Amino acid sequence: MPTILALGPPSKRTITYTGSVKEGVTLHFDGVEKFISSEFLHAILRTFQGTTLRCGFGMAGSSPDDFGIWVEYYSEQMNPEKLYPRHAAHIAAILVHEGYITCRVQGNAVVLQFKGE
């Protein structure tokens, strides 16, 4: 079960999960498990392929174009469980950890860079 650091400025907060992007992941935090399907993870990668965008993990100042808002909206339709912007932070960290995307901190924002084809 990998334990990875959350995205952003030097962080001490960790994210623990089982599975992989290829098979789907289960997040483990605060005594709760949240499943994210492989289909939803791959939909994220297809949708944002070759783009750069702000994370917007539900903090003040998030915009409708932020990754966290997208995850909240589309998870209801494309994932077995509804997810929220805070789950987008976990998803992004897993995608970075597994080498699908990169991230950087720009001011107070975490910016994601999705790989192209």
Secondary structure, DSSP 8 states (H G I E B T S, - for coil): --EEE-SSSS---EEEEEEETTTEEEEEETTEEEEE-HHHHHHHHHHTTT-EEE---S-TT--TTSHHHHHHHHHHHHSSS---HHHHHHHHHHHHHTTSEEEEEETTEEEEEE---
